């Protein structure tokens, strides 16, 4: 009889005709070796069934993600009977091609201030610590936008669905000589690249949009920690000053 133990889709098959040692079948369940084996299998089973909580650390979530990938790849016992098993081939089969993004050029513009780049990078990855994100962890009294309070504070709302950020965006685009508006930071960046063919002007516009993202996030933090929101003209003055000094 084969020894089979389903681990949530990952089966450990030990059969004589597969060339796998069958000494395990001869181990008495009451012996120390048998008891240790049962404990080991129980631990593996618990690991494969483990689902990390929402508040788990990033390394724990990443390890569990890798575990799920391995579990999906190794369905069944075919990999045990492969005649020419290779660690390299197994690694290749488990490897996934990284997703390519098409917005990296927006980040690494020469005219963009480094801290503005970082803030734009977080916005495009949706990694800002917004109130909506923190509220899921039980942090904060509500998840409403700290600036307008009209909806959940997400990255999409801040850039640029919020009435405050929309007003800022319209004025910045007007300053740049652009009459069209978009309600999404990535759409704004793509449209800016298509709109402007001159390399220097395009970099200047990208620097302005990145600076706008930074200053909107700074205004949000000012509202949360200081209880004061800078006026739109004040924000625009700071943004223009940053961009002009960077270019000069």
C-alpha positions as CSV (number, residue, x, y, z in Angstrom):
1,X,0.0,0.0,0.0
2,X,1.4,3.4,-0.8
3,X,1.8,6.0,1.9
4,X,-0.2,9.0,0.8
5,X,-0.9,12.2,2.7
6,X,-2.7,15.0,1.0
7,X,-1.4,18.4,2.0
8,X,-4.0,20.7,0.6
9,X,-3.2,19.7,-2.9
10,X,0.4,18.8,-2.3
11,X,0.6,15.0,-2.0
12,X,3.6,13.1,-0.7
13,X,3.6,9.7,-2.5
14,X,6.1,7.1,-1.4
15,X,5.8,3.9,-3.5
16,X,8.2,1.1,-4.2
17,X,7.9,1.5,-8.0
18,X,8.8,5.2,-7.8
19,X,12.2,4.6,-6.5
20,X,11.5,6.3,-3.2
21,X,12.6,4.7,0.0
22,X,9.8,2.7,1.7
23,X,11.5,2.3,5.0
24,X,8.8,4.6,6.3
25,X,6.3,1.9,5.9
26,X,8.2,-0.4,8.2
27,X,8.4,2.1,11.0
28,X,6.1,1.3,13.9
29,X,3.7,4.2,14.7
30,X,4.5,3.6,18.4
31,X,8.2,3.9,18.1
32,X,10.2,7.1,18.6
33,X,10.9,7.4,14.9
34,X,7.2,6.8,14.0
35,X,6.1,9.4,16.5
36,X,8.7,11.9,15.2
37,X,7.5,11.3,11.7
38,X,3.9,11.9,12.7
39,X,4.9,15.2,14.3
40,X,6.8,16.2,11.2
41,X,4.0,15.4,8.9
42,X,1.5,17.2,11.2
43,X,3.8,20.3,11.2
44,X,4.1,20.2,7.4
45,X,0.3,19.9,7.0
46,X,-0.3,22.8,9.4
47,X,2.2,24.9,7.5
48,X,0.5,24.2,4.1
49,X,-2.9,25.1,5.5
50,X,-1.6,28.2,7.3
51,X,-3.1,31.5,6.1
52,X,-1.3,34.6,7.4
53,X,-3.5,37.2,9.2
54,X,-3.9,40.7,7.7
55,X,-1.6,42.2,10.3
56,X,1.2,39.7,9.6
57,X,4.6,41.1,8.7
58,X,5.8,41.3,5.1
59,X,8.3,38.4,5.3
60,X,5.6,36.1,6.7
61,X,3.2,37.0,3.9
62,X,5.9,36.6,1.3
63,X,6.9,33.1,2.6
64,X,3.2,32.1,2.6
65,X,2.9,33.4,-1.0
66,X,5.9,31.3,-2.1
67,X,4.4,28.3,-0.3
68,X,1.1,28.7,-2.2
69,X,3.0,28.9,-5.5
70,X,4.9,25.7,-4.7
71,X,1.7,24.0,-3.7
72,X,0.0,24.9,-7.0
73,X,3.1,23.8,-9.0
74,X,3.5,20.5,-7.3
75,X,0.0,19.2,-7.7
76,X,0.1,15.4,-7.6
77,X,3.1,13.1,-7.5
78,X,4.4,13.3,-11.0
79,X,7.5,15.2,-9.9
80,X,8.5,12.2,-7.7
81,X,8.7,9.9,-10.6
82,X,10.7,12.2,-12.9
83,X,13.7,10.1,-14.2
84,X,16.0,13.0,-14.6
85,X,15.2,15.3,-11.7
86,X,17.0,18.5,-11.7
87,X,17.1,21.3,-9.1
88,X,17.6,23.8,-11.9
89,X,14.6,22.6,-13.8
90,X,12.5,22.7,-10.7
91,X,13.6,26.2,-9.9
92,X,12.9,27.3,-13.4
93,X,9.4,25.8,-13.3
94,X,8.7,27.6,-10.0
95,X,10.1,30.9,-11.2
96,X,7.6,33.5,-12.5
97,X,8.3,36.3,-14.9
98,X,8.2,39.6,-13.1
99,X,5.5,42.0,-14.2
100,X,6.9,44.7,-16.4
101,X,5.7,48.2,-15.7
102,X,5.4,51.0,-18.3
103,X,5.8,53.9,-15.9
104,X,9.4,53.7,-14.7
105,X,10.4,56.4,-17.1
106,X,8.0,58.7,-15.3
107,X,9.9,58.2,-12.1
108,X,13.5,58.5,-13.3
109,X,13.1,61.8,-15.0
110,X,16.3,63.9,-14.5
111,X,14.4,67.1,-13.6
112,X,12.3,65.4,-10.9
113,X,13.4,66.1,-7.3
114,X,14.3,62.8,-5.5
115,X,11.7,63.1,-2.7
116,X,9.1,63.8,-5.4
117,X,10.2,60.7,-7.3
118,X,9.7,58.6,-4.1
119,X,6.3,60.0,-3.4
120,X,5.2,59.4,-7.1
121,X,6.6,55.9,-6.9
122,X,4.5,55.1,-3.8
123,X,1.4,56.6,-5.5
124,X,1.8,54.5,-8.6
125,X,2.3,51.4,-6.5
126,X,-0.6,52.3,-4.2
127,X,1.7,52.1,-1.2
128,X,1.0,55.3,0.6
129,X,-0.2,54.8,4.2
130,X,-3.6,56.2,3.6
131,X,-6.3,56.3,6.2
132,X,-8.3,53.7,4.3
133,X,-5.3,51.3,4.4
134,X,-4.5,52.0,8.1
135,X,-8.2,51.6,9.1
136,X,-8.1,48.0,7.9
137,X,-5.5,47.4,10.7
138,X,-7.7,49.1,13.3
139,X,-5.7,52.4,13.2
140,X,-7.7,55.6,13.2
141,X,-11.3,56.5,14.0
142,X,-12.4,56.5,10.3
143,X,-11.2,56.0,6.8
144,X,-12.4,59.3,5.4
145,X,-10.1,61.7,3.4
146,X,-8.2,63.9,5.8
147,X,-8.5,66.8,3.3
148,X,-12.1,66.8,2.0
149,X,-13.8,64.1,4.1
150,X,-16.1,63.2,1.3
151,X,-14.9,59.7,0.7
152,X,-12.5,56.9,1.8
153,X,-8.9,58.1,1.7
154,X,-7.3,55.9,-0.9
155,X,-4.4,56.7,-3.3
156,X,-7.0,56.9,-6.1
157,X,-9.0,59.4,-4.2
158,X,-6.1,61.6,-3.2
159,X,-4.7,61.5,-6.8
160,X,-7.0,63.0,-8.2
161,X,-10.6,62.4,-7.2
162,X,-10.5,64.6,-4.1
163,X,-12.0,68.1,-4.8
164,X,-8.9,69.7,-3.3
165,X,-6.4,67.7,-5.4
166,X,-8.6,68.1,-8.5
167,X,-8.5,71.9,-8.1
168,X,-4.7,71.7,-7.7
169,X,-4.3,69.5,-10.8
170,X,-6.4,71.9,-12.9
171,X,-4.3,74.9,-11.9
172,X,-1.0,73.1,-12.4
173,X,-2.1,71.9,-15.9
174,X,-3.3,75.4,-16.7
175,X,0.2,76.7,-15.6
176,X,1.7,74.2,-17.9
177,X,-0.5,75.2,-20.8
178,X,-2.7,72.1,-20.8
179,X,-6.4,72.4,-20.8
180,X,-7.3,68.7,-20.3
181,X,-7.7,67.0,-17.0
182,X,-7.7,63.4,-15.8
183,X,-8.8,61.8,-12.6
184,X,-6.0,59.3,-12.3
185,X,-2.3,60.0,-11.7
186,X,-1.2,57.4,-14.3
187,X,-3.5,58.7,-16.9
188,X,-2.2,62.2,-16.3
189,X,1.4,60.9,-16.8
190,X,0.6,59.0,-19.9
191,X,-1.3,61.9,-21.4
192,X,1.5,64.3,-20.6
193,X,4.0,62.1,-22.4
194,X,1.8,61.8,-25.5
195,X,0.9,65.5,-25.5
196,X,4.4,66.9,-25.4
197,X,7.0,65.9,-28.0
198,X,9.8,68.2,-26.8
199,X,12.0,66.2,-24.4
200,X,12.9,69.1,-22.1
201,X,9.3,70.3,-21.8
202,X,8.1,66.7,-21.2
203,X,10.5,66.2,-18.4
204,X,9.5,69.6,-16.9
205,X,5.8,68.5,-17.0
206,X,6.6,65.1,-15.4
207,X,8.6,66.9,-12.7
208,X,5.6,69.2,-12.0
209,X,3.1,66.3,-11.8
210,X,5.5,64.4,-9.4
211,X,5.9,67.5,-7.3
212,X,2.1,67.9,-7.2
213,X,1.7,64.3,-5.9
214,X,4.3,65.1,-3.2
215,X,2.7,68.3,-2.1
216,X,-0.8,66.8,-2.0
217,X,0.5,64.1,0.3
218,X,2.3,66.7,2.4
219,X,-1.0,68.7,2.7
220,X,-2.7,65.5,3.8
221,X,-0.1,64.9,6.5
222,X,-0.5,68.5,7.6
223,X,-4.2,68.0,8.0
224,X,-3.7,64.8,10.0
225,X,-0.9,65.9,12.3
226,X,-1.3,69.7,12.5
227,X,-5.0,70.1,11.8
228,X,-4.3,72.7,9.0
229,X,-4.6,72.4,5.3
230,X,-2.5,74.8,3.1
231,X,-4.6,76.7,0.6
232,X,-4.4,75.8,-3.1
233,X,-2.4,79.0,-3.9
234,X,0.1,78.2,-1.1
235,X,0.6,74.7,-2.4
236,X,1.0,75.9,-6.0
237,X,3.5,78.5,-4.9
238,X,5.6,75.8,-3.1
239,X,5.4,73.5,-6.1
240,X,6.4,76.1,-8.6
241,X,9.3,77.2,-6.4
242,X,10.6,73.6,-6.2
243,X,10.3,72.9,-9.9
244,X,11.9,76.2,-11.0
245,X,14.8,75.8,-8.6
246,X,15.4,72.2,-9.8
247,X,15.5,73.3,-13.4
248,X,17.8,76.2,-12.7
